[in-house]
Structures are given as C-alpha cells and as structure tokens.
C-alpha cells in the first residue's frame, strides 16, 4: 500500500528525466576548496597550514563543541591556502585549499568490519570521527542524532529515499547502484541504538530503486521498504514520519520525541563506509542538470568548485540566468561559480535566462490555495500580511517558525505572492532576536 501525508502539492514538473537513468560517474578536479562550515554547529578548526602535504582522508579540521565534526582532505596533495573566503553565509568562512597531485594516497584507515558484528559501542564514535552529517540538505551532525538522552527512546529509524525535490536524481541512482551499502548503514544505526524497526521510504516514481532496495533489504533483520505516493514535500522529515508512522511531530518538538529518527540514503551509505572501510566522508553523489550540455550524476570530492563541475558536464548549453544548489523548490542561488560544493550539495542546477526571470507579486485574492497546500497546516496568507508589515511577533504567534520553507504555498498561489521568501526573512529575524536575548527561537 502506498502511503503519504496530508496536504502538499503535486508538481506539474519534476525535470528528472535528463538524469534519472544516467549511472553515477566520478569526477576529480585539479584542486578542492574545503570549507569548515559544512554542518549545523560550530565551524571546524583548521589543523593544517599552507605548504603541508595531506593524504585522502587525513583530518584537516578539528571538531569544535558538542555539534562539531571533523573535516577531512578529499584529495591528496599540497595545501595551497588556509584562509577565509566569501561563501553563501553572512560572514566569510574558513577554507582549506588543496592542489590535487592525483596520487590518490590515503591516510591510514581503521576499518571496524561487518556492521552486523562490530562492537555497538564503537559505531557512533566512528560516525563522528568520519565527519558524517545529514546529506539531504539539513547537515545536522549524524552522531548527535544517534546520541540519545537517558529519557529518549527510538523505536523506528526511517531512511529517506523520497527525493521529492525537482531535478535531483542523486539519491535515486545511489539506491539503484549501491543499495547494499545503504542497508548496511541503516543496520549499523539500528544496532547502535538497539532499534528493531528500520524502514526505507521511496516514492513510487522510482520503481527501479524500490526493486533494488527490496532485494538489498531481503533477509536483513527488521529492515523493510515502504512505497510512498509521489507528492511534494514527501521527503520532508515531518511529512515522511507522518506517512510512515501516522504520527505527527508536535510543534516545538523533534522526531525523537515521538521515538523516530530519519536518515538520508546518502548518510546511511556514508555510515557503512565509515564502519566497514574506516573511510571518512570525502565525497558524495550530486546531480548536475539544467542548461548544461551533458547532465550527469557525479560522485564529487567534497570541496570541488562549481565551475569545474560545470566543465565536467561540457559547459553550459546556453547562457545561464542563475545556478542553484538544490532544486527549484528549495534551492539556493549561487553568487558566483567559484563556490565549492559541500557535504549537503545534492544538486547543481543551471537555469537559462527565461527560467530565471523573477515574477511580480500580485494582490492576494483570498483563494485559500496556500492554506490547502501547506503540509504543516499554517495560514500563509495571514503570515504574509504580518511579514510585509514587519510584525514578526505576530507572525511568530501564527507559528511561522514551524514553516519548513518547502515552497508549496508559493507554488500554488495564483497571484505569485512571494510567500516562502518572506517567511524565510521573518524566521531569520526571529532567530537573531532570540540569539540577542540568549535564547532559542521556537
């Protein structure tokens, strides 16, 4: 039986056709620029200097704080710079630049063996040392997600294979081509937390991935595959939980508060690599599509420059209006092509000049389509009134902080109101206000 969540939208376009049948191929560039801010939490602290020689997998950034994770070299070669660079954040970020010598020398690794026999007390520390964070977009440190408080209990781990965002097929191809590793990573997480139920959730527009994951799950303790109806944002954490468990995560609460943890398929594969082979997270699969000559699903080394990635796809097929990390619904527009990709970069999409044109806002006609579409059950049109008036406290009372910025309201709005963009600004203002008071915005 196919399962789903309440509300959401059925996208009239997905644009997955150019890449969904393309096998993953590897691309390695001449140099990488690895930022230290690739995860939620304090930035890692560089532990190498200009002129040092590093090997693949060698630690180049030390973890800082409880949410911290280390950063590792994704190529072997000489460190040519350790400095702050302008990125996609308010302040410049620290980055380590490495010139690739293409010797592919690995640092000494510490494999732990089979996920079914490894000492369970070694699993979470190995995940932390491998620098693994959420690879579906949120970049939350995985070892923290798997480190439960005494009062917390997890009964279900859900593996997110929905990949509902437009254009992206990286997770799809990973499931088709490397399904056993995903199941291995899930089993490692299940054993670490003594969880008996693991569910791999996949939208029904990926029949080949469903088949591959079912074969890989066959005979593995507690592992099953759930087929989801294709609907956006089916891959949202709370929406996925609702679809699989029929339970909703209460406002101001986390999935673990109802006994659930969600992991991305790429995250699970990285966990398996860390346990079985002792390898840290130094590469990921990324979809490159849009107005490029040769769309592709590429396995990229972390820190690969976008301009080099576009070159690996034979360049642009026409003049681009903008290039985005992610898809059409939640993607972030790049300020320039010299930006390096990170652990959460699941897609690089180039839009032509026509596709990139902005639209003018029209007046709200009170049709209620935004309300019907919101997967969280908010009143977007009313929040927008307060957002435009800069009444952020009133917007907060209407639960704007619960907004997942999925874009469903903007997609459905016949007046093309800039709903999601306005809510993002309000959320940022409320977060800054809470930080100024020494608290957390809810």
C-alpha positions as CSV (number, residue, x, y, z in Angstrom):
1,X,0.0,0.0,0.0
2,X,1.3,3.4,-0.9
3,X,1.4,5.9,1.9
4,X,1.5,9.7,2.1
5,X,0.9,12.7,4.3
6,X,-1.9,15.4,4.5
7,X,-1.9,18.3,2.0
8,X,1.2,19.2,0.0
9,X,1.2,19.6,-3.8
10,X,1.5,17.5,-7.0
11,X,4.2,19.3,-9.0
12,X,3.4,19.8,-12.7
13,X,7.1,19.4,-13.5
14,X,9.9,17.3,-12.0
15,X,12.6,17.6,-14.6
16,X,14.2,14.4,-13.5
17,X,14.2,12.8,-17.0
18,X,17.6,14.0,-18.1
19,X,19.5,12.2,-15.4
20,X,17.3,9.5,-13.7
21,X,18.7,6.8,-16.0
22,X,22.3,8.0,-16.0
23,X,24.8,5.9,-14.0
24,X,26.9,7.6,-11.4
25,X,30.3,8.6,-12.8
26,X,33.3,10.0,-10.8
27,X,34.8,13.4,-11.4
28,X,38.0,14.5,-9.7
29,X,39.2,18.1,-10.1
30,X,42.7,19.7,-10.1
31,X,42.1,21.3,-6.7
32,X,39.5,21.5,-4.0
33,X,38.5,24.2,-1.5
34,X,37.0,22.6,1.6
35,X,35.0,24.9,3.9
36,X,34.9,24.4,7.7
37,X,31.2,25.3,8.0
38,X,29.6,22.3,6.3
39,X,27.3,21.3,9.2
40,X,25.0,22.8,11.8
41,X,27.1,23.8,14.8
42,X,30.4,25.5,15.4
43,X,32.8,25.5,12.4
44,X,35.6,23.1,12.5
45,X,39.1,24.5,13.3
46,X,41.8,24.0,10.6
47,X,44.6,21.8,11.8
48,X,46.9,22.1,8.7
49,X,48.8,25.0,7.3
50,X,49.9,26.3,3.9
51,X,52.6,24.1,2.4
52,X,51.6,20.9,4.3
53,X,51.2,17.7,2.3
54,X,48.0,15.8,3.0
55,X,46.6,12.4,2.1
56,X,43.0,11.5,1.3
57,X,41.0,11.0,4.5
58,X,43.5,12.9,6.6
59,X,41.9,15.3,9.1
60,X,42.3,18.9,8.1
61,X,39.8,20.4,10.5
62,X,39.2,19.6,14.2
63,X,35.7,19.3,15.6
64,X,34.6,22.2,17.9
65,X,31.9,21.8,20.5
66,X,29.1,19.2,21.0
67,X,27.7,19.6,17.5
68,X,31.2,19.7,15.9
69,X,32.5,17.2,13.4
70,X,36.0,16.9,11.9
71,X,36.7,17.7,8.2
72,X,38.9,15.6,6.0
73,X,41.0,16.0,2.9
74,X,39.2,14.8,-0.2
75,X,42.3,14.6,-2.4
76,X,46.0,14.1,-1.8
77,X,48.4,16.9,-2.4
78,X,49.7,20.3,-1.2
79,X,47.7,22.7,1.0
80,X,48.0,25.9,-1.0
81,X,45.9,28.1,1.3
82,X,44.2,28.3,4.6
83,X,42.1,31.4,4.7
84,X,38.6,32.9,5.0
85,X,36.6,33.0,1.8
86,X,33.2,34.6,0.8
87,X,30.6,31.9,0.7
88,X,26.9,31.7,1.0
89,X,26.7,32.9,4.6
90,X,26.6,36.3,6.3
91,X,30.3,36.2,7.2
92,X,33.3,34.8,5.3
93,X,34.1,31.1,6.2
94,X,37.4,29.4,6.8
95,X,38.5,27.1,4.0
96,X,41.4,24.8,3.2
97,X,42.6,24.7,-0.4
98,X,44.4,21.6,-1.7
99,X,46.1,21.1,-5.0
100,X,45.4,17.6,-6.2
101,X,48.6,15.6,-7.1
102,X,46.4,12.7,-8.4
103,X,48.4,10.2,-6.5
104,X,45.3,9.2,-4.5
105,X,47.3,8.4,-1.4
106,X,45.0,7.5,1.5
107,X,45.8,8.1,5.1
108,X,45.9,5.1,7.4
109,X,42.3,3.9,7.9
110,X,40.7,2.0,10.8
111,X,38.0,-0.3,9.5
112,X,35.8,-2.0,12.0
113,X,34.4,-4.8,9.9
114,X,30.9,-6.0,9.4
115,X,28.0,-3.8,10.6
116,X,26.4,-7.0,12.0
117,X,29.3,-7.9,14.2
118,X,31.0,-4.6,15.1
119,X,31.0,-3.6,18.8
120,X,27.9,-1.4,19.0
121,X,29.7,1.0,21.4
122,X,32.1,1.8,18.6
123,X,29.5,2.8,16.0
124,X,28.5,6.3,17.0
125,X,32.1,7.4,17.8
126,X,33.2,6.1,14.3
127,X,30.4,8.1,12.7
128,X,31.6,11.2,14.5
129,X,35.2,10.7,13.5
130,X,34.2,10.2,9.9
131,X,32.7,13.7,9.9
132,X,29.3,12.5,8.8
133,X,26.3,14.9,8.7
134,X,22.9,14.8,7.1
135,X,23.4,14.7,3.3
136,X,19.8,15.5,2.4
137,X,20.2,19.2,3.0
138,X,20.0,19.9,6.7
139,X,23.6,19.0,7.5
140,X,22.8,18.0,11.1
141,X,25.7,16.0,12.7
142,X,24.7,12.3,12.5
143,X,26.5,11.3,15.7
144,X,24.4,13.8,17.6
145,X,21.2,12.5,16.1
146,X,22.2,9.0,17.2
147,X,23.3,10.1,20.8
148,X,20.1,9.8,22.8
149,X,19.5,11.2,26.2
150,X,18.5,8.8,29.0
151,X,14.9,9.8,28.8
152,X,14.8,9.3,25.0
153,X,13.9,6.1,23.2
154,X,13.9,5.4,19.5
155,X,11.7,2.6,18.1
156,X,11.9,3.3,14.4
157,X,14.6,4.6,12.0
158,X,13.3,5.9,8.7
159,X,15.7,6.1,5.7
160,X,14.6,9.0,3.4
161,X,14.8,7.9,-0.2
162,X,11.9,10.1,-1.4
163,X,14.0,12.7,-3.2
164,X,10.9,14.7,-4.0
165,X,12.7,17.9,-4.9
166,X,12.7,18.8,-8.7
167,X,15.7,17.9,-10.9
168,X,17.5,15.8,-8.4
169,X,18.3,12.1,-9.0
170,X,21.4,11.6,-6.9
171,X,19.7,9.6,-4.2
172,X,17.7,7.6,-6.8
173,X,20.9,6.5,-8.6
174,X,22.6,5.7,-5.2
175,X,19.7,3.4,-4.3
176,X,19.8,1.7,-7.7
177,X,23.6,1.2,-7.8
178,X,24.6,0.8,-4.2
179,X,21.6,-0.5,-2.3
180,X,23.5,-2.9,0.0
181,X,25.6,-0.1,1.4
182,X,22.5,1.9,2.3
183,X,21.1,-1.1,4.1
184,X,24.4,-1.7,5.9
185,X,24.4,1.9,7.1
186,X,20.8,1.5,8.4
187,X,21.7,-1.7,10.2
188,X,24.7,0.0,11.9
189,X,22.4,2.8,13.2
190,X,19.8,0.2,14.3
191,X,22.3,-1.8,16.2
192,X,23.9,1.3,17.8
193,X,20.5,2.3,19.3
194,X,19.1,-1.3,19.6
195,X,16.2,-0.4,17.3
196,X,14.3,-3.3,15.8
197,X,12.5,-1.4,13.0
198,X,14.1,0.2,10.0
199,X,12.0,1.5,7.1
200,X,13.4,2.6,3.8
201,X,10.9,5.1,2.2
202,X,10.8,5.6,-1.5
203,X,8.4,7.5,-3.8
204,X,6.6,5.3,-6.4
205,X,8.1,7.2,-9.3
206,X,11.4,5.2,-8.7
207,X,10.4,1.6,-9.4
208,X,14.0,0.5,-10.1
209,X,15.2,2.0,-6.8
210,X,12.3,0.2,-5.0
211,X,13.2,-3.1,-6.5
212,X,16.9,-2.7,-5.7
213,X,16.3,-1.7,-2.1
214,X,13.8,-4.6,-1.6
215,X,16.5,-7.0,-2.8
216,X,19.1,-5.5,-0.5
217,X,16.7,-5.5,2.4
218,X,15.7,-9.1,2.0
219,X,16.9,-11.1,5.0
220,X,18.2,-8.2,6.9
221,X,16.8,-8.1,10.5
222,X,14.0,-5.5,10.9
223,X,14.5,-3.8,7.5
224,X,11.6,-3.1,5.2
225,X,10.8,-0.9,2.2
226,X,7.7,1.4,2.2
227,X,6.4,2.8,-1.1
228,X,5.2,6.4,-0.9
229,X,2.9,8.3,-3.2
230,X,4.7,10.8,-5.3
231,X,3.9,14.2,-3.8
232,X,5.8,17.2,-2.7
233,X,7.3,17.6,0.0
234,X,7.1,13.8,0.7
235,X,10.8,13.9,1.6
236,X,10.3,16.5,4.4
237,X,11.2,14.9,7.7
238,X,7.9,15.5,9.5
239,X,5.9,14.6,6.4
240,X,7.9,11.4,6.0
241,X,7.2,10.5,9.6
242,X,3.5,11.1,9.2
243,X,3.3,9.0,6.1
244,X,5.2,6.0,7.6
245,X,4.0,6.1,11.3
246,X,0.8,8.0,11.0
247,X,2.1,10.1,13.9
248,X,2.8,13.8,13.8
249,X,5.8,15.6,15.4
250,X,4.2,18.2,17.8
251,X,5.2,21.8,17.3
252,X,8.4,22.7,19.1
253,X,9.3,19.0,19.3
254,X,11.8,16.8,17.4
255,X,11.2,13.4,15.8
256,X,13.0,11.6,18.6
257,X,10.3,13.0,21.0
258,X,7.9,10.5,19.3
259,X,10.5,7.8,19.0
260,X,11.7,8.3,15.4
261,X,15.0,9.1,13.7
262,X,15.2,10.0,10.0
263,X,18.4,9.4,8.0
264,X,19.1,10.2,4.3
265,X,20.1,7.4,2.0
266,X,23.5,9.1,1.3
267,X,24.1,9.4,5.1
268,X,23.4,5.7,5.5
269,X,25.9,4.8,2.8
270,X,28.5,7.1,4.4
271,X,27.9,5.3,7.8
272,X,28.6,2.0,6.1
273,X,31.8,3.3,4.5
274,X,32.9,4.5,8.0
275,X,32.3,1.2,9.7
276,X,33.2,-1.3,7.1
277,X,36.1,0.5,5.4
278,X,37.1,3.1,8.0
279,X,36.7,5.9,5.4
280,X,35.6,9.4,6.4
281,X,33.1,11.4,4.4
282,X,35.2,12.8,1.5
283,X,32.8,12.5,-1.5
284,X,29.1,12.4,-2.4
285,X,26.8,11.9,-5.4
286,X,25.5,15.2,-6.9
287,X,23.1,15.7,-9.8
288,X,24.2,18.3,-12.3
289,X,21.5,19.3,-14.7
290,X,19.6,22.1,-16.4
291,X,21.2,24.1,-19.2
292,X,24.4,22.1,-19.3
293,X,25.5,20.1,-22.4
294,X,25.8,16.8,-20.6
295,X,23.7,16.4,-17.5
296,X,25.1,13.9,-15.1
297,X,25.0,12.2,-11.7
298,X,28.6,12.8,-10.5
299,X,30.5,11.5,-7.5
300,X,32.4,14.6,-6.5
301,X,35.1,15.1,-3.9
302,X,34.0,17.5,-1.2
303,X,35.2,21.0,-2.0
304,X,35.0,20.7,-5.8
305,X,34.5,24.1,-7.3
306,X,31.2,24.5,-9.2
307,X,32.9,25.9,-12.3
308,X,34.9,22.7,-12.5
309,X,31.8,20.6,-12.1
310,X,30.1,22.5,-15.0
311,X,33.2,21.9,-17.1
312,X,32.9,18.2,-16.3
313,X,29.5,18.4,-18.0
314,X,30.9,20.0,-21.1
315,X,29.9,23.5,-20.0
316,X,26.6,25.4,-20.4
317,X,24.3,24.6,-23.4
318,X,23.1,28.2,-23.3
319,X,23.7,31.4,-21.3
320,X,22.6,30.7,-17.7
321,X,20.5,33.1,-15.8
322,X,21.3,31.5,-12.4
323,X,22.9,28.4,-11.0
324,X,21.4,26.8,-7.9
325,X,22.5,24.4,-5.2
326,X,19.4,22.0,-4.9
327,X,16.2,22.1,-6.9
328,X,13.6,24.5,-8.0
329,X,11.6,24.5,-4.8
330,X,14.2,24.9,-2.1
331,X,17.4,25.6,-3.9
332,X,19.9,28.4,-3.1
333,X,21.1,30.7,-5.8
334,X,24.9,30.9,-6.1
335,X,26.6,34.3,-6.1
336,X,29.3,33.0,-8.4
337,X,30.7,29.8,-10.0
338,X,33.9,29.8,-7.9
339,X,31.8,28.5,-4.9
340,X,32.9,25.0,-3.7
341,X,30.3,22.3,-3.1
342,X,29.8,20.8,0.4
343,X,28.6,17.6,2.1
344,X,25.0,18.6,1.6
345,X,25.2,19.6,-2.1
346,X,22.8,17.1,-3.7
347,X,22.3,19.1,-6.8
348,X,23.7,21.8,-9.0
349,X,21.1,23.1,-11.4
350,X,21.6,25.7,-14.1
351,X,18.6,27.7,-15.3
352,X,18.6,29.6,-18.5
353,X,17.7,33.3,-18.7
354,X,14.0,32.8,-19.4
355,X,13.6,30.3,-16.5
356,X,15.5,32.7,-14.2
357,X,13.2,35.7,-14.6
358,X,11.5,36.9,-11.5
359,X,7.8,37.5,-11.3
360,X,5.9,40.4,-9.9
361,X,3.7,39.9,-6.9
362,X,0.0,40.3,-7.5
363,X,-2.6,41.1,-4.8
364,X,-3.8,38.3,-2.6
365,X,-7.3,37.2,-3.7
366,X,-8.0,35.2,-0.5
367,X,-8.5,32.0,-2.5
368,X,-7.0,29.8,0.3
369,X,-4.9,27.7,-2.0
370,X,-1.8,28.4,0.1
371,X,-3.7,27.1,3.2
372,X,-4.8,23.9,1.5
373,X,-1.3,23.2,0.3
374,X,0.7,23.9,3.5
375,X,1.9,20.5,4.8
376,X,2.3,22.0,8.3
377,X,-1.2,23.4,8.4
378,X,-0.2,27.1,8.6
379,X,-2.1,30.2,7.3
380,X,0.5,31.5,4.8
381,X,-1.7,34.4,3.6
382,X,-2.1,35.8,7.1
383,X,1.6,35.3,8.0
384,X,2.5,37.2,4.8
385,X,0.4,40.2,6.0
386,X,2.4,40.4,9.2
387,X,5.7,39.7,7.3
388,X,5.1,42.6,4.9
389,X,4.3,44.9,7.9
390,X,7.5,43.7,9.7
391,X,5.3,42.5,12.6
392,X,7.5,39.5,13.3
393,X,6.0,38.8,16.8
394,X,2.5,38.5,15.3
395,X,3.9,36.1,12.6
396,X,5.6,34.1,15.4
397,X,2.2,33.7,17.1
398,X,0.9,32.2,13.8
399,X,3.8,29.6,14.1
400,X,6.0,30.9,11.3
401,X,8.9,29.2,13.0
402,X,7.2,25.8,12.1
403,X,7.4,26.7,8.4
404,X,9.7,24.3,6.6
405,X,10.2,26.7,3.7
406,X,9.1,24.0,1.2
407,X,7.6,26.5,-1.2
408,X,4.2,24.7,-1.5
409,X,2.3,28.0,-0.8
410,X,4.3,30.0,-3.3
411,X,3.9,27.2,-5.9
412,X,0.1,27.2,-5.5
413,X,-0.5,30.9,-5.3
414,X,-2.2,32.2,-8.5
415,X,-1.1,35.8,-7.6
416,X,2.6,34.6,-7.4
417,X,3.0,36.1,-3.9
418,X,6.5,35.8,-2.5
419,X,5.3,33.8,0.4
420,X,8.2,31.5,1.2
421,X,10.8,34.2,0.7
422,X,9.0,36.4,3.2
423,X,8.8,33.7,5.7
424,X,12.5,32.9,5.5
425,X,13.3,36.5,6.3
426,X,10.9,36.5,9.3
427,X,12.4,33.3,10.6
428,X,15.9,34.8,10.3
429,X,14.9,37.9,12.2
430,X,13.3,35.9,14.9
431,X,16.3,33.7,15.2
432,X,18.6,36.8,15.5
433,X,16.3,38.3,18.1
434,X,16.4,35.1,20.2
435,X,20.2,34.9,20.0
436,X,20.4,38.6,21.1
437,X,18.3,37.6,24.2
438,X,20.4,34.5,24.8
439,X,17.6,32.1,23.9
440,X,16.4,29.9,21.0
441,X,13.6,30.8,18.6
442,X,10.8,28.3,18.6
